[in-house]
Structure formats: C-alpha cells, structure tokens
Amino acid sequence: MNKVFEYLCTPSKNNSFMGFISCQNVVKKFGDFTALDHINLEIPKGKIFGFLGPNGAGKTTLIRIINRITLPTEGRVLFNNKELRLSDIEHIGYLPEERGLYKKMKVGEQALYLARLKGLSRSEATRELMKWFQKFGIQPWWNKKVEELSKGMAQKIQFITTVLHKPDLLILDEPFSGFDPINVNIIRDEILRLKSQGCTIILSTHNMESVEELCDEIALVNKARLVICGNVDQIRKDYGHNRVEVHYRAEAAKLEDREGLYTVLSTEPSKDNLKSILEVGPEVMSKDLLRNISEQVDIVSYQPLLPKMNEIFIKLVGESGGAVSQSSEDFNNLNNR
C-alpha cells in the first residue's frame, strides 16, 4: 500500500481522536460477493464528511449499515463511542439518492407522518414544518398531492422531512440532484447552517466541486476497499504537482526558466497583466522562490496550484484497479434494494 494511503487510512489508536461515527473492520458479504472489505473509518463530530467512490464501489452499502437498514457481516459501527443500536436511528436523518415520497398523499399530511415516525408530536411537527415551509416559501404546497409537484419541489419536501427532527447525524446521498442552481445554493446554505449548529454530515456525491466547497474530510472507496481518507486540503496538497500561478505587470519581461528553481510551463495575458504557471523544484522554499521572481518582475498575485478533487478521484480510482465492472455493480445494486 502507498505510504500516504497507509497513513491516512489507519485509524488512530488514541481514543481522543475517535470519530462521532467509527467503522471498525466492517465487512459486508452477499453470498460469495464482498461489498465491503474491512473498512475502517473515523467520521469526526460536527464536520462534513464526503463519501466518494465510483458506482458500485460499496458506498450505499456502508451508508445502509450506518443507518441500520442492513447489518455488517463482520466488524462494528460505533455511534458517539457506543455500539450503534436501533434506538440511535431517531438521531439520524437519511436522504437517499432514490427519493421515496407517496405520490397520492398530500404534502402536509405526508410530511407530518414522516415527522411522527422520527418521534415528534403532532403539534411539534406541525410547528417545525410551518417554519420550514415558510423559510422555503412553499406554504401553498401543503394541500397539494406529491404527484402535482415538480422533481425539484418534491426534493425540497424530502430534504425538509430529513432534517426536521434536528438529527445529530445527517446522511445526504446526492442531495443536489434535481435542483436548479438557485435551489442548489439554498440547500447548500442550509447544509452549512446545520453544520454550524453542530450536526455531523455525511455527504455522498459524484460532484467533486461540492466536495471541495463543503467537505472537511473525505473517504474514497473502490471495489469494496478504502483507498484514501483524510482532510480535503491536505489530500489536495499531497497530490499537488508543486506548481504556482504568478500574475505580474505586463510591462516587465516574461519570466524565464531558472535552473534548480523553476520551469515556466506557460505564460499568457490576464487582463492588464501576464500570468505564468511555474513548475517549482522539489526542494525550493517559497521565500526563495518569491525573492527570485520579485527580482525580475513586479508581482501582482501569487498562489500555489492545487489539483482538483476530480483529478485526484480519477487518479486514485485508476491506481486502485479502476471502476467496478457493470456485472459487479448490478449485483451490488440488486442486493442493496
């Protein structure tokens, strides 16, 4: 195993670093098929934790185990340092990728029903639902049937019913699916607000821009195994190419290669300035680099270039054997219904 993988994926033996959710040697088998192979994860309290992987990698299986829809074949899951129990489900909100509202029921009636299942009294549920409907500007939908709503409208209702009981753990599987950009921003802001109130959030998504924007830490699973986990910014730094972007006054001569310091990969106009991308030598200190550049040009801005999570995702999935075959994915999906 790559040393970086080994460092990032090994759970800490110090209990002070135990996660709010702790998956310990979790295995899940369906007959001869292994959907999860000794998964160890620590999900910290009050953070947004991105759960990534190609289709059929095992993400949904682990989410279902955390939500006690299914049980592990081996291993265990701890919820706030205690063995996960059925009663803990009251403290979890789960928004699955495949939404499931009853189309013939009225919106308000169904929202009340789902809230009661999470332990809220009728009066408490009604009060909280009125707040959310007012916040989202959807009061007129209360007496409409779900089948009368657009996909985006139905998504809003299901999001509300997922968070209404103020769960300690929120599991969101592709929460932005079906939303236009305006509603994506509304839901994103609500996710960040819930985090600020101390909610722990698991975000399963294929949208790497959302991962960079929202997630504090991530785990990548492929072919039933954990490939990498850790802080998003640190992972991006670890997989960077040691490149920097420099903007400088156009009146100056273009930056040229400096042996032992950097190679100029490209230079192009940027508004009234020039922009150069530099490949920096592995042992070069930032202060030495900046001093050398500033001796040649008038620097406007300078920033390290970090790889996008999408690039890292593709690289790591490829290095860990590629995505699962269609047949394996179908088998996994079949057994997760």
C-alpha positions, -999 to 999 in steps of 0.1 A, spaced: 0 0 0 12 35 -8 26 52 24 3 81 20 -27 58 18 -14 39 48 -10 70 69 -44 84 60 -65 52 63 -51 38 95 -75 47 124 -59 64 154 -53 42 185 -57 73 206 -93 75 219 -93 113 219 -93 110 181 -122 86 179 -149 98 155 -185 105 162 -191 76 138 -165 49 139 -165 20 114 -142 -8 127 -132 -36 103 -166 -35 86 -172 -64 62 -204 -70 42 -209 -100 20 -238 -111 -2 -231 -148 -7 -197 -150 -24 -197 -113 -33 -178 -89 -9 -195 -55 -10 -172 -41 18 -138 -54 28 -126 -44 63 -135 -8 62 -120 14 90 -133 50 92 -134 77 118 -160 104 110 -154 135 132 -182 152 151 -196 185 136 -178 181 103 -190 175 67 -175 142 56 -175 134 19 -180 97 10 -168 91 -25 -164 63 -50 -174 51 -84 -208 34 -89 -209 0 -73 -179 7 -50 -197 0 -18 -208 35 -7 -245 28 -4 -239 -5 14 -219 13 41 -245 41 44 -272 15 49 -251 -2 76 -247 31 94 -284 37 91 -291 1 103 -311 -8 71 -287 -38 69 -261 -52 93 -224 -59 87 -212 -95 82 -182 -87 104 -170 -57 123 -190 -30 141 -201 6 139 -199 30 169 -222 59 173 -208 86 197 -184 60 212 -211 34 218 -222 4 197 -248 15 171 -283 5 183 -317 6 167 -327 34 190 -299 56 176 -319 59 143 -340 86 159 -309 107 159 -301 101 122 -316 119 92 -312 100 59 -318 114 24 -314 85 0 -304 91 -37 -336 74 -48 -363 96 -32 -394 79 -18 -425 101 -12 -460 87 -16 -473 104 -48 -510 102 -39 -507 117 -4 -509 154 3 -476 171 10 -485 183 45 -501 151 55 -471 131 44 -446 154 60 -464 151 93 -465 114 90 -427 112 84 -420 136 113 -441 115 137 -420 84 127 -390 103 139 -405 109 174 -421 143 170 -455 150 185 -482 162 160 -481 198 174 -443 199 174 -441 185 139 -467 210 126 -449 239 142 -415 229 128 -429 222 93 -446 256 92 -412 272 99 -395 252 71 -423 258 46 -422 295 53 -384 296 50 -385 279 16 -416 299 5 -437 268 -2 -467 273 21 -491 269 -9 -479 233 -14 -493 220 19 -525 206 4 -511 196 -29 -505 160 -38 -469 150 -43 -476 139 -78 -485 175 -86 -450 187 -77 -420 191 -99 -390 169 -91 -372 199 -75 -402 207 -54 -405 171 -42 -368 172 -34 -373 202 -11 -401 184 8 -379 153 13 -350 174 24 -372 191 50 -385 158 63 -349 146 66 -337 174 88 -369 183 106 -362 163 138 -328 180 142 -307 149 138 -272 146 153 -261 128 121 -273 137 87 -266 114 57 -272 130 23 -269 109 -8 -267 132 -39 -287 160 -22 -284 184 -51 -299 161 -77 -328 176 -95 -322 212 -83 -316 243 -104 -286 265 -95 -308 288 -73 -321 259 -52 -287 242 -51 -275 274 -33 -305 273 -9 -298 237 1 -260 242 3 -266 271 27 -289 250 48 -263 222 50 -237 247 61 -261 262 87 -268 227 101 -230 221 103 -226 254 122 -252 241 147 -231 210 154 -247 185 131 -223 158 117 -230 153 80 -221 125 56 -222 137 20 -222 111 -7 -218 126 -41 -201 124 -75 -199 162 -77 -163 170 -69 -170 208 -69 -194 202 -40 -167 181 -22 -142 209 -25 -167 236 -14 -184 218 15 -163 188 28 -138 190 57 -127 154 52 -133 126 27 -131 89 22 -127 72 -12 -139 36 -16 -133 15 -46 -140 -22 -52 -152 -26 -16 -120 -13 -1 -110 20 14 -85 38 -9 -78 70 9 -93 92 37 -83 124 53 -85 162 53 -96 176 19 -70 204 18 -42 181 29 -50 155 3 -50 181 -24 -16 193 -12 -3 158 -11 -13 152 -47 -2 185 -60 24 190 -87 43 217 -69 31 243 -93 24 280 -87 5 307 -106 21 342 -108 4 373 -120 27 402 -128 28 436 -145 28 433 -183 55 460 -187 81 436 -174 99 409 -194 83 375 -193 96 351 -166 121 326 -179 133 292 -166 157 293 -136 177 261 -134 172 245 -100 144 268 -90 115 265 -115 104 258 -151 79 281 -168 52 259 -182 31 287 -198 27 324 -200 -4 343 -212 -21 377 -209 -45 381 -180 -64 414 -181 -37 441 -179 -11 416 -166 7 385 -175 1 351 -159 28 324 -157 24 288 -144 57 276 -129 68 241 -120 88 245 -88 118 223 -79 111 198 -51 135 214 -25 127 250 -33 114 271 -4 86 296 -10 106 326 3 135 318 -21 111 314 -50 93 347 -43 126 365 -38 139 353 -72 107 362 -90 103 396 -74 139 405 -86 127 400 -122 90 412 -122 65 433 -103 43 406 -87 5 413 -86 -5 379 -71 10 345 -63 -7 313 -53 0 276 -52 -20 255 -77 -37 225 -61 -52 197 -81 -90 195 -83 -106 166 -64 -119 154 -97 -83 148 -109 -74 130 -77 -106 109 -78 -98 97 -114 -61 91 -105 -68 71 -73 -96 50 -88 -73 41 -117 -45 32 -93 -68 10 -72 -79 -11 -101 -103 11 -120 -141 12 -115 -161 -19 -109 -174 -39 -138 -211 -35 -148 -219 -70 -137 -205 -64 -102 -223 -31 -100 -256 -47 -109 -251 -75 -83 -243 -49 -57 -274 -28 -66 -296 -59 -66 -286 -69 -30 -290 -33 -17 -326 -30 -26 
